[in-house]
């Protein structure tokens, strides 16, 4: 299994103002786990899939707008970021840009992550016919994982 995206879910609503919170989620460079940081109690959640071709996790660091780009011929399957300093940023975001890179922003410094690869087309599953239950299940699971990542990215960027 390979990580497509990372999220964190808080156990309780923060009692402090929103400016006092700090959250980061990012994939490990080897793509096997998610790492999360939250100033409040939270659960770290990884969205994963199998059979991803040309899988890699790319990263870039900087201050302000930072782009982590996927290798040519692959697309972004997930984005993440982690602050590079202990200071609190007023603005932080990690979103997919043009299907081939993650665009991250942090006015205090950020490490931006792009999870890259290609999902296998349904017709290339070995031993499974195009209309088999296993092939439909895999395609449905991959579609749900991608939809979850998109919803997460929209939620985090708001």
C-alpha positions in Angstrom: 0.0 0.0 0.0 1.1 3.5 -0.8 0.0 6.8 0.8 -2.1 9.1 -1.4 -2.9 11.7 1.2 -2.7 12.6 4.9 -5.3 14.2 7.1 -5.7 14.8 10.8 -9.0 14.6 12.8 -9.3 16.4 16.1 -10.8 14.5 19.0 -12.4 17.6 20.5 -13.2 21.1 19.2 -10.5 23.5 20.1 -11.4 25.8 23.0 -8.8 28.4 22.0 -9.2 30.9 19.1 -8.4 29.6 15.6 -5.1 31.6 15.5 -3.8 29.5 18.4 -4.0 26.3 16.5 -1.3 24.7 14.4 -1.8 21.7 12.1 0.4 19.9 9.6 0.0 16.6 7.7 2.6 15.2 5.3 3.6 11.8 3.8 6.9 10.2 4.7 9.3 10.4 1.8 9.1 6.6 1.4 5.3 6.9 1.0 4.5 4.3 3.6 3.1 6.4 6.5 1.6 9.8 7.2 3.1 12.2 9.8 0.9 14.7 11.5 1.3 17.5 14.0 -1.5 19.3 15.8 -1.4 21.6 18.8 -4.6 19.8 20.0 -5.3 16.1 20.4 -5.8 14.6 17.0 -5.8 11.3 15.1 -3.5 11.0 12.0 -5.3 9.4 9.0 -3.6 8.1 5.8 -5.5 7.5 2.6 -3.8 4.6 0.7 -4.0 2.6 -2.5 -2.2 -0.2 -4.2 -1.1 -0.7 -7.8 0.1 2.8 -8.3 2.6 3.1 -11.2 5.6 5.4 -11.1 4.9 6.3 -7.4 7.1 8.9 -5.8 6.9 11.6 -3.1 8.5 14.9 -4.1 9.3 17.8 -1.9 10.4 21.4 -2.0 11.2 24.0 0.7 11.1 27.7 1.0 9.2 30.8 2.3 6.1 32.1 0.7 4.8 30.2 -2.4 6.6 26.8 -2.9 5.9 24.2 -5.6 6.6 20.5 -5.3 6.5 19.1 -8.9 5.8 15.6 -10.0 8.1 13.9 -12.6 7.0 14.1 -16.2 4.3 11.6 -17.1 2.8 11.4 -13.6 0.1 13.4 -11.8 -0.5 14.6 -8.2 -2.4 12.0 -6.1 -2.1 14.0 -2.9 -0.5 17.1 -1.3 0.8 18.0 2.1 2.9 20.5 3.9 4.8 21.0 7.2 6.0 24.3 8.8 9.7 24.7 8.9 9.7 26.9 12.0 8.0 26.8 15.3 6.4 30.2 14.8 2.7 30.4 13.9 1.9 31.3 10.3 -1.1 33.4 9.6 -1.6 31.8 6.2 -0.8 28.2 5.2 -2.2 26.2 2.3 -1.4 23.1 0.2 -3.4 22.6 -3.0 -3.0 20.7 -6.3 -1.9 23.0 -9.2 -2.4 22.0 -12.8 -2.6 18.2 -11.9 1.3 18.0 -11.9 2.4 19.8 -8.8 1.4 20.9 -5.3 1.4 24.6 -4.5 2.1 25.4 -0.8 2.2 28.7 1.0 3.5 29.6 4.4 4.8 33.1 5.3 7.1 31.6 7.9 8.6 28.8 5.8 7.2 25.5 4.5 8.2 22.1 3.2 5.8 21.2 0.4 5.0 17.5 -0.5 3.5 16.1 -3.7 2.5 12.4 -3.8 2.9 11.5 -7.5 2.1 8.5 -9.7 -0.5 6.9 -12.0 -3.4 4.8 -11.0 -3.5 1.6 -13.0 -6.3 1.6 -15.6 -9.0 -1.0 -15.0 -8.1 -2.9 -18.2 -4.5 -3.6 -17.0 -5.5 -5.6 -13.9 -4.0 -9.1 -14.5 -6.4 -12.0 -14.2 -9.5 -9.8 -13.9 -11.9 -9.2 -16.7 -13.1 -5.7 -17.3 -16.5 -6.3 -15.7 -15.3 -8.5 -12.8 -16.4 -7.7 -9.3 -12.7 -7.4 -8.2 -12.0 -4.9 -11.0 -15.1 -2.8 -10.2 -14.2 -2.9 -6.5 -10.6 -1.6 -7.1 -11.8 1.1 -9.4 -14.5 2.2 -6.9 -12.0 2.2 -4.1 -9.5 4.3 -6.1 -12.3 6.7 -7.1 -13.3 7.1 -3.4 -9.7 7.7 -2.3 -9.2 10.4 -5.0 -12.5 12.0 -4.1 -11.6 12.0 -0.4 -8.2 13.7 -1.2 -9.9 16.4 -3.3 -12.5 17.1 -0.5 -9.6 17.3 2.0 -7.6 19.7 -0.2 -10.6 22.0 -0.6 -11.3 21.9 3.1 -7.7 22.7 4.0 -7.5 25.6 1.6 -10.6 27.3 2.9 
